[in-house]
Amino acid sequence: MKSSEIQELIKFVAKSGVSEVEIENKDFKITIKTPPYKRGNQPTVEVIRQEVVQPQQQQQAQQAPAAAAPQAQPQAAPAAPAKEAPSEDANYVTIKSPMIGTFYRKPSPDKPNYVSVGDEVKNETVVCVIEAMKLFNEIEAEISGKIVKILVDDGSPVEYDQPLFLVDPS
């Protein structure tokens, strides 16, 4: 994540009134916290470089005292699925969330879903809506292909850069 993106995120958190935002990917974890009773104060930022824990290190972490184990296990848990997922879904392109908000598969409760598994999409095809601060933002596929998998449940909160759909571009 670039420093300009982090600065924009800090400004967004400060203005939105959200007390805490946490973003995590394979390279880093960033937490932005606003003091609870002093909204408008400058948020604090904590960037943690995340290291992949090898199986041998994972066994040592499990044998460590109880205070050290909770810190080591969350880092170890994402490492294993991350290595397995690309082998299964290596040929697919992921449509990711461009923002934090609530994911909706349809424009309103009485309308049909934008897309379903097996549907063909094009660059401008709207695949979902993400509600952020009472604004409904249409998310476009930005790729042509077939929807293979929907990774988020309707009405679920999503994080920035969270995978939403898998698309087979062939």
Long-range contacts (C-beta under 8 A, 24 or more apart in sequence): 1-25, 1-28, 1-30, 6-30, 6-45, 6-47, 9-160, 10-42, 10-43, 10-45, 13-43, 14-40, 14-41, 14-42, 14-43, 16-133, 21-100, 22-159, 23-159, 23-160, 23-161, 24-50, 24-78, 25-161, 26-50, 26-78, 26-82, 50-75, 51-75, 52-79, 53-79, 89-148, 89-149, 89-166, 91-168, 91-170, 92-148, 92-149, 92-166, 92-167, 92-168, 92-169, 93-143, 93-145, 93-166, 93-167, 93-168, 93-169, 94-163, 94-164, 94-165, 94-166, 94-167, 95-127, 95-139, 95-141, 95-142, 95-143, 95-163, 95-164, 95-165, 95-166, 95-167, 96-161, 96-162, 96-163, 96-164, 97-130, 97-139, 97-158, 97-159, 97-160, 97-161, 97-162, 97-163, 97-164, 98-130, 98-137, 98-139, 98-160, 98-161, 99-130, 99-132, 99-137, 99-160, 100-132, 100-157, 100-158, 100-159, 100-160, 101-130, 101-131, 101-132, 101-133, 101-137, 101-157, 101-158, 102-130, 102-131, 102-132, 102-155, 102-156, 102-157, 102-158, 103-128, 103-129, 103-130, 103-152, 103-153, 103-154, 103-155, 103-156, 103-157, 103-158, 103-164, 104-128, 104-129, 104-130, 104-131, 104-136, 104-154, 104-155, 105-150, 105-154, 106-154, 107-136, 115-147, 115-150, 115-165, 116-147, 116-150, 117-147, 117-148, 117-149, 117-150, 118-146, 118-147, 119-146, 119-147, 120-144, 120-145, 120-146, 121-145, 121-146, 121-147, 121-167, 127-164, 127-165, 128-164, 128-165, 130-158, 139-164, 141-165, 141-167, 143-167, 143-169, 144-169, 145-169, 145-170
